[in-house]
């Protein structure tokens, strides 16, 4: 439901999660620390917006057919979270697509058409039916979910619990 123009980050966090600006700052501090531990540089300087990522998902679906989905996803993350690029601006979005070796003209055709629209909507619907309403959500063995940005210890604990449960079945 996010408008194409996006929404100010602080306004979005307050509206969606009821976070005060101070709580948002604390949350970003935690994210910065987790990013550093993972070798990823988050940049929260400047004007930050949340965007509607539907077209990015359409391009990612296409990129999978080209064997470049992970590469494009990582380029989108870096552009948005590190380089403060507004991926809701088509030329900028196409620059990122081209940077990973995908065909810019083909990507523009996809954006200008309804191509991959139904595939992405179907995936969204399936995830919503599973009760997934936030990102990130990690689905393990197609039946367990771990939501939110979690430290590595949380994954280790979840994997141990899942292994124990599945061993008892």
N, C-alpha and C positions, 0 to 999 in steps of 0.2 A: 504493500500500500504506500510505500515511500514515493513521493513525487520525483519526477526525473531531475528536477533542480536540486534535489537533496534537502537536507535539514541540518542546521547547526548542531554540532556534536553535543554540546551541553544541554541544549533544548531537547534533543532526542532522548538523551539519558534520563533527564528529568521526567519527560512525558512517558517513556516506556517503562522505566524501572523505579520512578519516584526518587531518583538520586538527587541530592543537593549538589551544588557545584563543588563543595568540599569533598563529598563522597566520591564524585567523579574524579577529582584530582587524586584522591587516595587510590582509587581503582587503577588509574593510569600509571601511578607510581609502581604498583604491583605488576602491571603488565610490562613496564619498562624493565623491571628486575628479571621477570621470567624470560623476556626477550633476550636480555644480556646473557643469561644462563644458556639459552639455546643458540646463541650466536646470531640473533636477529636484532636489527636496529630499528626500534620504534621511534618515531619523531612526532611529538605532540605539540610542537611549536606552530605558531601561525593559526590561521582560521581553519578549523577542522569541520568537515561535514560528513554526514552519513549519506550514502547514495542508494538509489534503487539498483540492485546488482543483477536484475533479470537479464539484461543484454549480455552481461559478462558470463552468466551461466549458459546462455545460448552459444556464445563463442567458445566456452570451455567444452561444451558438448561436441561442437565441430572439431575443436582441437584434438579431442580424443580420437577421432577418425583419422587424424594426421599423425598420431603418435606423439603429440606435444601438449597434452592436457596438463600434466604436472608442471612442465616448464612454463606454460602460460599462467597457470594459477600462481606460481611463485613470483612471476614477473608482475602480476596484478597486485599481490601482497606488497611487494617492494615499492611499486609505484604509489599505492594508496597509503601504506603505513610508514614508509621511510621517506619517499621523495615528495610526499604531499601533493600528488598529481590528482586532479579531479577526473576520475574515470567516467563521469557522466557527460564529458565533452567528447564528441565522437572523434575528432582529429587526434586528440590525446590518446584516446582508447586505441585507435588504429595504430598509433606510433608504438604502443606497448605490444600489440599483436605482431607487428612487423619486426620488432626487436628480437623475437624468439624464432624468426625465420618462417613465419606463416605469411601467406599471401594477403597483402593489404586489400587489394581489390576484391578478393573473394570474401574477406571479412566484412567489407562494406556492403556487398550484395546481401549477406546474411542479415546484417543490421537493418537494411532497407526493406527486407522482406519479412515474411512470417516464418521463415525457415528455423527449425529447431524449437519453435514456440511450443508446440504440443508436447514434445519430449520433455522439456523443462517443466511445463505445467503438470504433466503426469507424475514426474518425480517429486515435485513439490507436494502434490496431493497425497502420494503414497507416504511421504515422510510425515505429513500432518496427521494422516490416519494412524500412524505409529505413535502419535503423541509428541513428536519432535517440534518444538516451537522456538528453539534458540540455537545460536551458533557460538562456538563450535559444539557439535554433538558427535561423539565417536561411537559408532555402532560396532559391537564386537560379536562375532559369530552370528550375525543377523538376528540377535535376540536380546542383547544387553546393550545398554546405552550409558555413556559417561558424558555428562553435560558440563559446559563451561571450560574456561582455561584452567587446567589442573596441573599441579606439579607432577613430576615423573613418579614420585612415590604413590600417588593416587592410582596411576595406571598399574604399577607393580601390584598393589593391593587388590585392585579389581581383577587382574589376570589370575592372581592366586585364588581369589574367591570363586571365580568362574571355573577354574580348573578343578577345585574341590567339589563344586556343585555338579559338574559334568562327570566327575569320577564316580559320584554316588548314584548316578542315573543308570 
